[in-house]
Amino acid sequence: MFKRRQKPINENHSRENSNSAVADKNAAEKQKKPLRDRIRDSGLFDGFFMFCILTTLMSVSVYTTARLWQPFAEFFTRYPATYLRAIFGTITSLVPFSIAEFLLLASPVIAVAYIVSSYKAMKRDTSTRMFVKKMKGPVCAVLLIISTFMLNFATGYFRTPLDENLGLEKTAVSADELAETAMKISAEITEIEKSVNFVYGGSSYMPYSYDMLIERLNEAYSDYSIQHDFINNFWSKPKPVAMSIPMTYGQIAGVYTFFTGEANINVHYPDYVIPYTVAHEMAHQRGIAREDEANLLAFVVSMESTDNYIRYSALLNVQEYVLSALRKADKDKYNAVYSAIPGTVKGELRAYSVFFDKYKNKTVSKVTTTVNNAFLQSQGQTEGIKSYGLVVDSIVAYYSDK
């Protein structure tokens, strides 16, 4: 019969006492160290983390000053921020797909992988230093995103209004002025639609590739920036988005991502929407932050283009804003203006209505609208998503000036 050997009780007791003594000694040494040395030993304030903190403090100072002092906001948006946006936009234009979209889709996988790896690392090493090391990564990422927003883009919300830079005198408009402006736009649409290609009884179609559209809009912005110093020009490549159909459900035609400098375009919309959307997002890339002002600059630059389809897109998209305002102000005048629109253009609008009926989703659109509304209001656009439609007053002033 085998006899099981017992471990010496005294040996375990001796080891426990030894471990306890070491722990007490370490605790005593830790207490003796000055607070400054303990913070340094924790690894909290290493070089890169300090860089992130200092950059954030600087960006908050810039943002606060811009929010309180318009001349500074105009200066910073025109010059320092322009170089930052140009660097981001030029570098990311070298990549054929949307980096922002990739990061959005990959973020759940990246987050889970980081959490799992951090958990395993902290299980092996339970020291404060390891915990701090793993927490610094996400904190630095958040700080850099905030800093990029404030330095790249946010000062543009508080710069000199675009109407002033364009020399337009914007005032409250009457129903008569709306009707007059709508008739002028309709006359231009009537003239230009003769050179536009339509599917019989339906939508128009762009007579060239998406890449050619980008080329022509870059040329239009380049020519325009030579004559107007409030925007600086650089070549950029707005990216078609793979998730265009989900964006359609959310009623999102395009989005500018400040942390990559990319203009992201929903290419699932009907063709006539796309050129004006691209021009709108390119306006954001060039420091026009407010939505109504991005609409206005997109229209003005597009109308300077020699390309008929770009001009047609700008005219029809702006006409929709003007007609919407006119319908609310005076339905009889609205009906009179609408009856003057060419039949092909009415077919375009009917086709768009049919298209959009397929993508109505109250839940998705409500979420995206609420988020966008809250963001715009946080940046001083008290009208929220209604600010897109404020372009109407500027368009009336633009046509009055003409």
Summary of the structure (lengths in Angstrom):
residues: 402
radius of gyration: 29.0
end to end distance: 111.5
largest distance: 111.6
contacts: 1192
relative contact order: 0.12
helix: 72%
strand: 3%
